């Protein structure tokens, strides 16, 4: 079954429905479109937050390396001062 056949069968089916049902289906279609827009916006938000969190994690790792470097230097300085006091 090709796409044209499915589309033709769907339009044929919709044309056979009573107007009351078509009005309700229109409301449902509008709701589904709104939900689709919300899902797309959420996906964009999730991608943006993922990018921001990735950059934040890189910065935190860089800061952690610097803090460890400073800590090692302080340990060396404190050990030399303790030796001098004795």
N, C-alpha and C positions, 0 to 999 in steps of 0.2 A: 504494500500500500504506500503510495507516494504522499508527499506533503499536500499536494493539490487535492487528492482524493479525501484526505482527512479534513482539510479545510472546507471542502464542498459538503461533506457529510455533516460537519458541525453546523454550518450555516443553514443547511436543510433542516436539521433537528431544531435549531433555534427558531426558525420560521414557523414550525409546527406548534410551538408552545403558545399557550394563552397569554394575553397581555398582562394579566396580574402576575404571572410567574416571571415574565420578562422584566417587569418593574422591580421585583425583588432581586433578580439576578443582577440588574444594573447596580443596585445598592451594594450587593456583595462584591461586584467588580471594583467599585470605588474604594471599598474598604481594603480589598486586596492590593490595590495600587498604593494606597497610603501605607500599608504594612511593608510593601516592597521598598518604598522610599525610605522608610525608617530603617530597614535592614541595610540598605546601601549606605546611609549616613553612619550607622553603627560600624560597618566594616571600615569606612574611611577613618572614623575616630579610633578604632582599634589599631589600624596601621600607623596613624600619626603617633599614638601613645607608645606603640612598640618602638618606633624610631627615636622618640624622646627618651624612653627608658634605656635604649641601647647606648645613646650618647651619655646619659647620666651614669651608667655603669662604667663606661670607659673613664670618665672623669674620676669616679670614686676609686678605681684601680690605680690611676695615676697618683692621686692624693695618698692612697695607702702606701705606695712605694716610697713617696717622699717622706712620709711619717716614719716608716721603718728605717729609712736611711738616717734621719735625724736621731731616731732612738738608738741606733747603733753608734753613732758619733757621740751621743751623750753617755752611753755606757763606757765607751773608751775613755772619755774625759773624766768620768767619775771614778773609774778604776785607777787612773793615774793620780788623781787627787788623794785617794785613800792611801795609796802607796807612799806618797810624799808625806802624809801626816804621820805615818808610823815611823 
